[in-house]
Structure formats: C-alpha cells, structure tokens
Amino acid sequence: MSLNLQGIIAAMPTPFSEDGEVDRDKLKSNLEYWNRTDLLGYLILGSTGEFPHLTVDEKLAVVETVREGIAPEKLLLVGTGELSTRQTIDMTRRAHDYGADGAVVVTPFYYKKVLHDEEHEAHYLRIADASPIPIMIYLIPQFAGVYLMPETVARLAEHQNIIGLKESSADLAAIRDIFREVKTNDFKIMIGGPSIYTQGLEAGATGAIFAIAALAPNACLEIEHAYRHGNYEFAEKLQTRLTTLAKATTVKGVGHLKAAMDRVGLYGYLPRSPLPVPTTDDLAAIETAFEECGFFEKSEDGQLWIEKQNYYMTEFAD
C-alpha cells in the first residue's frame, strides 16, 4: 500500500463546545476554510487533536465528521495509537471503516521504562500485518518520552504496509541518521516541526505534518513552493518567520493554537483540562507574533487577522 506524502498536511485540533463536548459543527466549519487551500490533507487525532483526552466514541465521531466534510482530493490521516497493540489494531480498523486513508501510530508511552525497541518493533509489525490501511510511525519524544533507534525504523520500513514516519523531535541529526539507515525509497519521512522544514527536505523528507498549518496554511505552502522551485534563500526567510509564529502558538500547546485560531476567524476555543490556556501575557505575545510575522493583515473592522495570499514574492523580496 502507498499514499502520496509529498506536501503539507495540517494537524487539526479537535474543537469543543462551551459544555466541553466535541463540536462537530465547528469542526466542519473549520474544514470549509482549510478545504479552500492547497493543503495535501489533514491529520486528525494526533497530539494537536488531543487524542489522549477523547473517548473511542468521540474519536470515531471526529473521523466521521471530517470524512463527511473533507474535500475529495485531500488525504485523511488518523491517529490510531493506543497503549496496547490490541487496542491500536482495533482503533485502526475502525478508523478505516469510517474512511481513513492512513493511520499514524504513536509509540506506546505508559510503560516506557520496560519497553525497548524489540517490543516496539513487534508492536508496529503486528499492527501493520492487521491493518487494512497504510501505517505511519509517529515519533514525538517530547510528549511520549520514547524514541526508536534508526536501525529499528529501518527494519520497520521494510514492511510493505509501513509507509512512512512522522518525525516531530525537531532533531535534524536524528532524522539524518534515520535516512542513512533506511534502504527503501518507498518509505517516506515527514517533518513535524517548522523550524527544520527546509533542512528536512534537503535531507530527503517528502513533506510535513504541521500544527501551524492549521493557522497559517498558505505560509506553509509557500515555503514548500519556494523550496521545490529552488528559491532556497526565500524559503529560509519564510521559515524563520513561520517559526517565530509557531513559538508563540503551537509550541506552547494546543490551548495557545486554539486561541490563535480564534483570532483568524476559525473556531479554537479551549483545550480539555488539564492542558493550559494562554495567560494575558501569552495572548499579547500571540498578537505581537501576528503583527511581526508578516503573514497576516487586519480585517476591515480590525477585529480579526486575515492570512494574506499570493503576495510573498513582493512582501519578502527585500
């Protein structure tokens, strides 16, 4: 099995209503905006989607809602990682039944002190054998506290149903080590942090899965476009600005991203407890980031920030 993984995929937050329930209408409303962009697709139920805070029924409701609202040409990746192999297989099969194109499986993290690469490798192989859709490995050591050896990733890459890796450590040296070990061209690596995106592309990555793409999709796409067309200096300039925006929003957590989404006309609202919400100082820093990054301009009434389009070559030419 294979999927097109060349491009930018947005990691989508899960919206909650004022009573704390998954808000399917707001999710569809956000999708309508993202569908109008050239994003390759979406990852739902990842870290940005607060997957540890959702019940199985809520997760399936999110998958169903996104499948109903997604543009037909876009890719739908679903985070299906659970704490046990059995649960992950079940969630992956159910995600397929609800229309997922591929599954992104985080490393099991609760028993991390007694789980070694041998157990993780067996975990992924069993899932891949049982899954009706392609599998991507998800490495995010800053949350999961788990990283796999490059040799382990390379062995997993040989499985025909393990098609790629979402690497979110922002450790460029570690990514290069993985590329040195992987021997098959069918295995794709996608970058999870905007600060090293162009460097990751240079190392061999095919694209990215970014939370910041939910906030500034056009900026992310323009970086990719500039790099693919050999305008490396311009791509680096945009990446620096995007990284500054990310530091004030996505890097600080889902609550900060959701607050920023509220400022651009999308629905963010609040994360589920115990995730933090932005302080007054944090909100001021988000406003400053909008002002300084150059990707947004104020709406006519001055109430929202609107992402600019088709302006970059003149805006950042000097």
C-alpha positions as CSV (number, residue, x, y, z in Angstrom):
1,M,0.0,0.0,0.0
2,S,1.1,3.6,-0.6
3,L,0.0,7.2,-0.2
4,N,1.1,10.5,-1.7
5,L,3.0,12.1,1.2
6,Q,4.6,14.9,-0.8
7,G,3.2,18.2,0.5
8,I,1.9,19.9,3.6
9,I,-0.6,18.2,5.9
10,A,-2.3,20.2,8.7
11,A,-2.5,18.6,12.1
12,M,-6.1,19.5,13.2
13,P,-7.2,20.5,16.6
14,T,-10.4,19.0,18.0
15,P,-13.0,21.7,18.8
16,F,-15.0,21.6,21.9
17,S,-18.2,23.4,22.7
18,E,-18.8,25.5,25.8
19,D,-20.2,22.4,27.6
20,G,-16.9,20.5,26.8
21,E,-18.3,18.2,24.1
22,V,-16.8,17.6,20.7
23,D,-18.3,20.3,18.4
24,R,-18.9,18.6,15.1
25,D,-20.4,21.7,13.5
26,K,-17.4,23.9,14.3
27,L,-15.1,21.1,13.0
28,K,-17.0,21.2,9.7
29,S,-16.8,25.0,9.6
30,N,-13.0,24.9,10.1
31,L,-12.8,22.3,7.4
32,E,-14.6,24.5,4.9
33,Y,-11.7,27.1,5.3
34,W,-8.9,24.5,5.1
35,N,-10.5,22.8,2.1
36,R,-10.1,26.0,0.1
37,T,-6.3,25.8,0.4
38,D,-3.8,23.6,-1.4
39,L,-3.0,21.5,1.7
40,L,-2.4,17.9,0.8
41,G,-4.6,16.8,3.6
42,Y,-5.2,16.5,7.4
43,L,-4.0,14.6,10.4
44,I,-6.8,14.2,13.0
45,L,-6.5,12.7,16.5
46,G,-2.8,13.4,16.8
47,S,-1.2,15.4,19.6
48,T,-2.8,18.6,18.3
49,G,-6.1,16.8,18.2
50,E,-5.8,15.9,21.9
51,F,-6.2,12.2,21.3
52,P,-5.4,11.2,24.9
53,H,-8.4,13.3,26.1
54,L,-11.0,11.7,23.8
55,T,-13.1,8.5,24.3
56,V,-13.3,6.0,21.5
57,D,-16.8,7.2,20.6
58,E,-15.6,10.8,20.4
59,K,-12.6,9.8,18.2
60,L,-14.9,8.0,15.8
61,A,-17.2,11.0,15.7
62,V,-14.3,13.2,14.7
63,V,-13.3,10.8,12.0
64,E,-16.8,10.6,10.7
65,T,-17.3,14.3,10.7
66,V,-14.0,15.0,8.9
67,R,-14.7,12.4,6.3
68,E,-18.1,14.0,5.7
69,G,-16.6,17.4,5.3
70,I,-13.2,16.8,3.7
71,A,-12.6,17.8,0.1
72,P,-12.4,14.6,-2.0
73,E,-8.9,15.2,-3.3
74,K,-7.4,15.6,0.2
75,L,-5.7,12.9,2.3
76,L,-7.2,11.9,5.6
77,L,-4.7,10.5,8.2
78,V,-5.9,9.4,11.6
79,G,-4.0,9.0,14.8
80,T,-4.9,5.5,16.0
81,G,-2.2,4.8,18.6
82,E,-3.4,3.4,21.8
83,L,-1.5,2.0,24.8
84,S,-1.8,-1.7,23.7
85,T,-1.3,-3.4,20.4
86,R,-4.7,-4.9,20.6
87,Q,-6.4,-1.6,21.1
88,T,-4.4,0.1,18.4
89,I,-5.3,-2.6,15.9
90,D,-9.0,-2.2,16.8
91,M,-8.8,1.6,16.5
92,T,-7.0,1.4,13.2
93,R,-9.6,-1.0,11.7
94,R,-12.4,1.2,12.9
95,A,-10.7,4.3,11.5
96,H,-10.6,2.5,8.2
97,D,-14.3,1.7,8.4
98,Y,-15.0,5.4,8.9
99,G,-13.0,6.5,5.9
100,A,-9.4,7.0,7.0
101,D,-6.8,6.8,4.2
102,G,-3.9,6.0,6.6
103,A,-3.1,5.6,10.2
104,V,-0.5,7.5,12.2
105,V,0.6,5.4,15.2
106,V,2.4,6.9,18.2
107,T,4.9,4.9,20.2
108,P,3.3,3.3,23.3
109,F,4.4,5.5,26.2
110,Y,3.0,4.5,29.5
111,Y,5.3,1.5,30.2
112,K,8.2,3.2,28.5
113,K,10.8,2.1,31.2
114,V,10.2,-1.6,30.4
115,L,9.5,-1.3,26.7
116,H,12.6,-1.5,24.4
117,D,13.0,-1.3,20.7
118,E,12.4,-5.0,20.4
119,E,8.9,-4.7,21.9
120,H,8.1,-1.5,19.9
121,E,9.2,-3.2,16.7
122,A,6.9,-6.2,17.4
123,H,4.1,-3.8,18.2
124,Y,4.3,-2.0,14.9
125,L,4.7,-5.2,12.9
126,R,1.6,-6.7,14.4
127,I,-0.4,-3.5,13.7
128,A,0.9,-3.4,10.1
129,D,0.0,-7.0,9.5
130,A,-3.5,-6.5,10.7
131,S,-4.2,-3.0,9.3
132,P,-6.4,-2.6,6.2
133,I,-4.8,0.9,5.6
134,P,-1.2,2.1,5.4
135,I,0.7,2.8,8.7
136,M,3.0,5.7,9.6
137,I,5.2,5.6,12.7
138,Y,4.8,8.6,14.9
139,L,7.9,9.8,16.9
140,I,7.3,12.6,19.3
141,P,9.7,12.1,22.2
142,Q,8.9,15.5,23.8
143,F,5.5,14.1,24.7
144,A,5.8,10.3,24.6
145,G,9.3,10.1,26.1
146,V,10.1,7.4,23.5
147,Y,12.4,7.3,20.5
148,L,13.3,4.5,18.3
149,M,16.8,3.6,17.1
150,P,17.4,4.3,13.4
151,E,18.1,0.7,12.8
152,T,14.7,-0.2,14.2
153,V,13.0,2.3,12.0
154,A,14.9,0.9,9.0
155,R,13.7,-2.6,9.7
156,L,10.1,-1.5,10.1
157,A,10.4,0.4,6.8
158,E,10.9,-2.9,5.0
159,H,7.3,-3.9,5.9
160,Q,5.1,-3.2,2.8
161,N,2.3,-1.7,5.0
162,I,4.6,0.7,7.0
163,I,4.9,3.5,4.5
164,G,6.4,6.4,6.5
165,L,7.3,8.3,9.6
166,K,6.1,11.5,11.2
167,E,9.2,12.8,13.0
168,S,8.4,15.5,15.4
169,S,11.5,15.7,17.6
170,A,13.0,18.6,15.5
171,D,16.3,16.8,15.9
172,L,17.9,17.2,12.4
173,A,20.8,14.9,13.3
174,A,18.4,12.1,14.4
175,I,16.5,12.5,11.1
176,R,19.7,12.2,9.1
177,D,20.6,9.1,11.0
178,I,17.3,7.5,10.0
179,F,17.8,8.4,6.4
180,R,21.3,6.8,6.5
181,E,19.8,3.5,7.7
182,V,16.6,3.3,5.6
183,K,17.3,1.4,2.4
184,T,13.9,1.6,0.7
185,N,12.7,4.5,-1.4
186,D,9.1,3.5,-0.6
187,F,9.4,4.7,3.0
188,K,8.6,8.4,3.4
189,I,9.6,10.8,6.2
190,M,7.6,13.8,7.1
191,I,8.8,16.6,9.3
192,G,6.8,17.6,12.3
193,G,8.5,20.9,13.3
194,P,8.6,24.0,11.1
195,S,12.0,25.2,12.4
196,I,13.8,22.5,10.4
197,Y,11.5,22.0,7.5
198,T,13.7,23.1,4.6
199,Q,16.7,21.3,6.2
200,G,14.5,18.2,6.4
201,L,13.6,18.5,2.8
202,E,17.2,18.7,1.9
203,A,17.9,15.6,3.9
204,G,15.2,13.7,2.0
205,A,11.9,14.4,3.6
206,T,8.9,14.4,1.3
207,G,6.8,16.9,3.2
208,A,5.5,17.9,6.6
209,I,2.7,17.5,9.1
210,F,2.4,20.8,10.9
211,A,0.0,22.1,13.6
212,I,0.9,25.6,12.4
213,A,-0.6,24.7,9.0
214,A,-4.0,24.9,10.7
215,L,-3.3,28.5,11.5
216,A,-1.2,29.7,8.5
217,P,-1.6,27.1,5.7
218,N,-0.7,29.5,2.9
219,A,2.6,30.4,4.6
220,C,3.5,26.7,5.0
221,L,2.6,26.0,1.4
222,E,4.6,29.0,0.1
223,I,7.7,27.7,1.9
224,E,7.3,24.3,0.2
225,H,6.7,26.0,-3.2
226,A,9.8,28.2,-2.8
227,Y,12.0,25.3,-1.9
228,R,10.7,23.0,-4.6
229,H,11.5,25.7,-7.2
230,G,15.0,26.3,-5.9
231,N,14.4,29.6,-4.2
232,Y,16.2,28.4,-1.0
233,E,17.0,31.8,0.5
234,F,13.4,32.9,0.2
235,A,12.2,29.6,1.7
236,E,14.6,30.1,4.7
237,K,13.3,33.6,5.2
238,L,9.7,32.5,5.3
239,Q,10.6,29.6,7.5
240,T,12.2,31.9,10.1
241,R,9.1,34.0,10.2
242,L,6.9,30.9,10.5
243,T,9.0,29.5,13.3
244,T,8.6,32.8,15.2
245,L,4.8,32.5,14.8
246,A,4.9,28.8,15.9
247,K,6.9,29.7,19.1
248,A,4.1,31.9,20.3
249,T,1.3,29.5,19.3
250,T,1.7,25.8,18.6
251,V,5.0,25.3,20.5
252,K,3.3,26.4,23.7
253,G,0.5,23.9,23.4
254,V,-3.0,23.3,21.9
255,G,-4.5,26.0,24.1
256,H,-2.3,28.6,22.5
257,L,-3.0,27.4,19.0
258,K,-6.8,27.4,19.7
259,A,-6.6,31.0,21.0
260,A,-4.7,32.0,17.8
261,M,-7.3,30.3,15.7
262,D,-10.0,32.4,17.3
263,R,-8.1,35.5,16.1
264,V,-8.1,34.4,12.4
265,G,-11.8,33.6,12.2
266,L,-11.5,29.9,12.8
267,Y,-13.0,28.2,15.9
268,G,-10.5,27.3,18.5
269,Y,-12.0,27.9,22.0
270,L,-10.4,25.8,24.8
271,P,-8.5,22.6,25.1
272,R,-9.6,20.0,27.6
273,S,-8.3,20.2,31.2
274,P,-5.5,19.8,32.3
275,L,-4.0,21.4,29.2
276,P,-3.0,25.1,29.9
277,V,-4.8,28.1,28.4
278,P,-2.9,31.2,27.5
279,T,-2.3,33.9,30.1
280,T,-2.9,37.6,29.4
281,D,0.8,37.9,28.6
282,D,0.6,34.9,26.3
283,L,-2.3,36.4,24.4
284,A,-0.3,39.6,24.0
285,A,2.6,37.6,22.6
286,I,0.3,35.9,20.1
287,E,-0.9,39.4,18.9
288,T,2.7,40.5,18.6
289,A,3.6,37.4,16.6
290,F,0.7,38.1,14.2
291,E,1.9,41.6,13.7
292,E,5.6,40.7,13.2
293,C,5.4,37.5,11.1
294,G,4.1,39.4,8.0
295,F,1.7,36.6,7.0
296,F,-1.5,38.4,8.2
297,E,-3.3,41.7,8.0
298,K,-6.1,43.1,10.0
299,S,-9.7,42.7,8.7
300,E,-11.6,45.8,7.7
301,D,-13.2,46.1,11.1
302,G,-9.9,45.4,12.9
303,Q,-11.3,42.5,14.8
304,L,-9.5,39.6,13.1
305,W,-6.2,38.7,11.5
306,I,-6.6,37.5,7.9
307,E,-3.9,35.4,6.2
308,K,-2.6,37.0,3.1
309,Q,-2.4,35.2,-0.2
310,N,-0.3,35.5,-3.4
311,Y,1.9,38.3,-2.0
312,Y,5.1,36.7,-0.8
313,M,7.4,37.4,-3.6
314,T,7.0,41.1,-3.2
315,E,6.4,41.2,0.5
316,F,9.7,39.4,1.4
317,A,11.7,40.3,-1.7
318,D,14.0,42.8,0.2
